[in-house]
Amino acid sequence: METLSLFIYSHTFATILVSIAVGFVIAVLIGRFTKVKSLFPTVFTFSILTYGAILFSPIPPPVERQIIQMLDLMEHNKVDSNGTINAVLLPCMSKDFNGVRGMQVQEIREAFRSEVDEQVKKVGSFSGGETALKLKTDDLCEAAWQYNAVKIKRLNSDA
C-alpha cells in the first residue's frame, strides 16, 4: 500500500486517474439520491476538487516513511549532494505550507533519482541497506533536519 500511495503522489498521470475515479464514485453516489441529467459536470467538479486536495494537502504517513527511507538510503551510501534534503527542507521552512505537500513529492523523487545517478557515475555503485542512525521521529521535516546534521558532520570529519 505504501508503494501505491507513493506512486499516486509522484506521478501526475496516476494522480489524475485517481482523482477521476474518486470524482466518478462521488458523482454516482450523488446521482443515486438526486435526479441528475448528466453525471459529467459532477464527475468533473469532484475530480478537480480531489486533484487539488491531493496536491495541496499534507502527504500521508506512508509517503513520509518512503521519503525518510530515501534519505536513509542516501546517508547509507554517503551521498554528498544536498538536492533531496533541500527539496524536503524548503517546504518545511515555508510559512505558507509548513510541511511537504503532494505537489512537492515529485520534485523530491526527481532530486533523489538525479543524486543516485550522480553517485553511480562517481563511485560506480549504489547499495541498499540502512544506516546505524535510528530516528526517534516519523516526522519528515524533523528527519530531514537530522539527516542534514549527520551529513554535515560526516563531511566535516572527512575534510
N, C-alpha and C positions, 0 to 999 in steps of 0.2 A: 504494500500500500504506500510505503514511503517513496518508492521509485515512481509510482504513478502520480503522486501529488507533485513531486519534483518535475516530472515530465510536463505536467499541465502548466506549472508556473514558469518553466524555462523555454517553452516552445509556443510561439504566438498562435500557430495553427491549432494546436491542441486546446489552447485557451478559448479560441473562437468556437471550436466544436463543442466543448463542454458548456459554454455559455448558451449556444443554440439548443442543446439538449435540455438544459435547465429551463430555458425560456419556453420550450415546447411543452414540457411537463406542467409548468405553471399555467400555460395557456389552455391546455386540455382540462386541467382541474377547474379553472375559471369557467371554461365552456360547458362543463357538466352542470354547473349551478346557475348559470345565467344564459340568456339567449344571445349568442354572438353569431353574426352573419359570416364573418371571416376570422379565422384564427391568426392570419399572417400579421396584422398590426400588433396583436397581443404578444405573439411569439417574438417579433422584432423588438418591441419595447422591453420585455423582460430579458431578452438576450443582451441588449445594450446595458441594462442595469446590472446584470450578472457579470458581464465583462468588466465594467467599471469597478464593481465590487472586488473582483479578483485582482485587478491592477492596483487599486488604491488601499486595499485593506492590508493589515499586517499578515505576514506569511504564517502558515500553521506550524506547530512544533515539529512535525516530521520533516518539513523542508528546512527548518532551522538546524535540526540534527544532521541532515545531509551536508549542509554548508559547513558546519563545525567539523564534520568528518573530512571534508575537503581541506580545511585549514590544518587539521591534524596530519593529513597525508603530506601536505606541503612541508610542514615542520619536520616530519619524519625523514623526508628526502633533502632537507636543508636547502630549500629553495630561497634564494636571497631577494627575489623580486617582491615589490610591495603591491602589485596590481590587485590581487584578490583581497588582501587585507584592507586596502584602501577602498575598494568597491563596497566593502561591508561597513567600514568606519564612517565614510562620508554620509550615508543616510542616517547612521546612528547619531551623528553630531548635528544633523539638520534640525532646526527648530520647527519646521513645517511638518515633517514626517515622524521624527522621534523614533526611528527604527527602520528596518528593512521592510519594504513593501513589495507586493507582487511584481511590479514593473521593474524592479532592480535585480531580480533573481537571474534574469537572462544576462545582464551585464556581469554579474559575479561569475556565472558559469563560463562566459567568454574569456574573462580575465584568467580564470583557473586553467582553461584549455591552453591559452597562449603561454602561460608560465610553465605548464607541463611540457609543451613543445620546446620552449627555450631550454629547459632543464635537460631534456633528452638530447638536444643538439649539443649542449655544452658538456654534459657528463657522459651521455651515451645510454643512460638507463633511468628508470623511474620505478621504484619498487613500492609495493603495498606494505601495509603494516601500520602500527600505531606508535606514537611517541610514549615516553615514560610520563609525560605531562598528564596528570589526571585533573580535569577541570572540575571545580566544585559547583559549576553552574550549567544550566541549559539555555541561558540567555545568550543569544547570538552576539549581541553588541559587547557584552562583557567578555565573552570568549574571544572575540576578535582583539580586544584590548590586551588580553592575557597573551595571546599568540604573538601580537606585535611586540610586547615587552620581552618575551622569550627570544624572538628573532633578533631584536636589537642587542640583547645580552650576548647572544651567540656570535653576532657579527663583531661586537666589541672585543670579545675574548679571542676571536680569530685574528684580529688586527695587531 
